[in-house]
Amino acid sequence: MIRIVTDSTCSLSNELIKKYKIKTATLTFTLDEEEINDNVSQLIVDEFYRRIIETDEIGPLNPPTQEKYFEIFTEGVKNGDENFIVITMSSKNGGSYESAIRARDSFLSSTRISGIRIAVIDSRNMSSGYGYLVIKTAKLRDQGVSYEDLVEFAEKYKTRIKGYVCVSDALSLSKMGLLKTSERKVRRVTDNIVMLTTDNKGMGIMLGQANGIDEVYRAYAIDFTKHLDNDLTDFLIIEYSSDLNRAEGLRKYLLDHTSFRGEIYLSQLSPSGGAMLGLGSIGMSYVSKSSSDAFGDLFRRVGATTKTSKGGF
């Protein structure tokens, strides 16, 4: 059995996690000095986002511990798993990759069972960008692809997963200390939507601003059509924080304005993702034709000034 493992900011619904037998290692963060475990079932969504608005500071994300990954490997082996593929958030934006590496090395050196294989992959992506890679790898596993080929696929195509997200409110990013001082001047304005992505090195970047959610829909659809790899993109992931209507609106817009007719999964951000991106955030992920930048002209088309930040998000 091949077990796919990831961490909890992957923007995958509980239904997808159960369907594809994904194991997740949870992150934590603090909110009003209370430690929040990254498990959406523990929180009432409306109450959670009210607290996000009202608090002045949100604690940094704490990656899954080495012990948590070790526990997942131990449980998996007891259940007959011999092969593990761990796909983590970008190592440029969190410590999940390092924790998984340490847990793998510790587990393999301590286990007396031969033949156990554990591959740890730095996705160089965030949120549904690496959630997409997780599901794509799980789908191929279920089609009978070998362990060696799955690892090669995930490593080869990870930088071709294009994920982007917009936020109506950059204050949450600022509260978590994820924007440079100069960028904290960005204010919460209903018709001024901040656009974010990751570059091919896995660094979070702030690209620009769009004028309203309709401009976001249009920009997403145009870039999706232009850069889509039809052979590899058999599904899409649309992620959202607090506003399901925005996700449903994007799905309808894509069906009305593109030729894509594959599965479209709607998935709510985990609490840590929601705390980071704030109210009204929405994003999507797919496989692009090549590893070249798929976002170069997106923001020019929405009349925005491209702005790159190496501060991460």
N, C-alpha and C positions, 0 to 999 in steps of 0.2 A: 504494500500500500504506500502511495506517495501522499504525504500530508503537506498542504500548503499552509503557511503561517504568515501572519502579518501583524501590524500594530493598529491601534484603534482609531487613528485619524484618517483611515483609508476611505471614508465616506461610502461605506457599503451598508445596505440595509440588513436588518436581522434576517430577512427572508433570503437574501443572496448568500449570506454567511452560512445559513443552515443548508440551503440547496447545494452549495458547492463544498460543504464540509470544511470550511475555513476555520482555523484556530487563530484567535486574536489575543495579543498581549496588550493590556490596557495602560494608557497614560493617566496621569493625575495632574491637577493644577489646583491652585487655591483661589477661592472667591470669598471676599470678606473674611479672610483668615480661616475659612473652612476648606478642608481638603475635599475635592470633588474627584471621584473615580469616574473614568471615562466610560460610563455605562448609561445610555440614554434612558433605560427603563427606570433609573433611580430618580429621574427629574420630571417635573411637570413643565412642559415647554414654555408656556406663557410666563410662569413664575420665574423660570430660569433667565429668560431674556429681559424681564423687568429688572432683575438683579444685575445683569450685565450693564444695563443702561445706567443704573443708579450708583454703582460702585466707582470709586476713583482709580482703583488699581486692581489688576488681575494678575495673580502670580504666574510665573513662567511655567511652561509645560515641563513636566517631569517624565522622562522616557520610561518605558517598561524596564523593570530591573532585570539584571542578569538572572536572578533567582526565578523570575516569572518565566523567562524563556526556558530555563533549565527544567522547570516544572512541566512545561508543555512537552518538551522532548521526552521526559520520563514517562508521562502519562501516555504519550503516543506509542512508545516502545512497548509498554504494557498491553496496549490495544492492538499490537501487531504491526505498527508502522516501522518501516526500516529506512525510509527515504524521506527527507524533509527539504522543502524549499522555503526559505524565509525571505520575504520581500518587504523591505522597510521603507519608511519615509526617507527623503533625502538626508544624507549625513550632514549636509550643509545647514540644515534647519532643525536638527534634533539629535539626541544621543541613542536612538533606537538601534541603529546599525551597530554601533560599538557594543551595546549591551548584548545583542544577538551574537556577535563574533566571540565575545568573552564566554558567553554561555555555551556556544558550540564547542569551543576549545576545551572548556572545563568538562563538559559532558563526554566528549569523545575520549578524553584522557582518563576518565574515571569509570566508564562503563566497561563491563566485562563481556559484552555482547559484540561479536564481530559482525562486520557487514553494514553497520549503520553509516549512512551518508547524510550530511547536512550542508547544504549550500546556502550561503547568506548573500543576498543581492541588495546593493544600494540602488534604489530605484531612480535616484536623482530627480525625484518628483514629489509632489505633495498632494494630499487630499485624494479626489477621485482620479487624479493623474496616475497614482500608483495603485489605487483601487482597481482601475481598469486592467493594469498589468496582472494583478492578482486573479481577477476573474478570467481573463484571457488564458492565463496559464492553467487554471483549474479546468476550464473547458477543454483545453487540449489534453490534459491528463485524462479526463473522462472519455476522450476519444481514443485512448490507448497509446498516446505518444510516450516514448520512453523517458526515463528520468534524465538521462544525459541530454537528450534533445530538448526537454523542457528547460533545463538550466541554460543551455545554449540560446534557446529562443528568448528567454527572459533577459539575458545579458545583452543580446544583440539588438532587441527591439525596444528596450526600456527608454531610450532617448527619442523614440518615435511616437511615444504616447504623448499626445498634446492635450494638456489640461489647462484651462484658464477659469478664472473666477472673478466676479465683480462684487463690490461691496458698496452699499448705499451709505455706509458709515465707517470712516477710517478711525474712529475714536477707539474702538476695541484694539486695533493694531497698536495704537499709541499707548494705551493702558498696559499692554503686555510688553512694552519697550521694544517693539519690532519695527518702528519707523525711526529714521534719523530725525534729529531735532528740527531741521528745516522742513521736514515733511509733516511734522505734527501740526502745522498750520492748516492742514486740510480740515475743513469743517463739514459737519453733517448737513448736507443740502439735498433736498429730495430730487432735484433734476441734475445732480452732479455725481456720477457714479464712478468710483475708482476701479481701475482694471488691473488685475494681477496675473502673473504666471510664474513659471520657473524656467531658467535657461538650461542649456544642455549639460551644464556642470552641476545642476541641481540647486543653484542659488535662487532664492525667491527674489523677484524683481517687481517693482511697481512701474507700470508702463504709461499710464495716462488716465484720462477721464472721458466718459461718454455722457451725452445729454439725454438721460432718461432711459427707462428699461426697454422701450421700443428700439432705440438705437443699439442697445446691447443685443437684442434678439437678431436684428438685421446684421450686425457685425459678425456674430457667431455663425449665422447661416451662410454668409458669403465666404468666410474663411474655411468653414467646414466643407463646402462644395469645392472650393479651390484646391484644398490640400488633402482631402480624404483619400486614403488607401482603400479602395473598394474591396480588394481581396482579403484584407485583414480586419476591416471594421464590420463585424457582423452585429454589433450592438453599440449602444451609446450609454453613458452614465450621465444623468443630469443631477447635480447635487444642489441642495438648498439648506438654508439655516432655519429661519422662522416662517417663511412664506411659501406654502405649498402652491398657492395660486401662480406665483411667478414660475415655478418649475413646470407646472401644467401649461402655462402660457408659452414657455420656450418649446416644450414638446410639440404643441399645436403649430407653432410658427415653423419649426423644422419640417413637420409633415406637410404643411401647406406650401412651403417655399423651396424645398429640396426634394430630390428623388429618393432619399433614403427611406427604406421600408423595413429595416431590421428592428430588433428589439430595442426599446428605450426604457432603461431602468431609472426610476426616480428614487433618490436616496437622500435622507436627511443627514446633515453633518452630525458628528458626535459632539458631545458637550465641549470638548476642547477645541474642536474646529469652529463651533458656534461662538465660543468665547473669543476666539482669535479674529474671526471675520465679521461678527456682529449681525444685527438684524438685516433681513432682506438680501443677504448674499445668495448668489446663484452662479453655478458654473457647469461646465460640461467637459467630457474627455472622449477622445477617439484616437485612431492610429493614422498618422500622417504619411504621405508618400515617401518622405526622406527625412533625414535628421536635420535638414536646414531649418532656419527660423521660419515658423509658420505664422508669425505674428507681425512681420515687418510693416505691412501696409494696413493692418486692421485699424489702428488708431488714427491714421491719416484719413481713413474713410469716414470715421465718425467725427472728424473735425477736431481731433485732440492733438495736443503737443506731446510727442513721445518723450517719456521721462524714465530713465533707468536708475535704480537704486541698488547698491550692493549691500543694503542693510538687512536684507532678508524679509520674510513675512511669516 
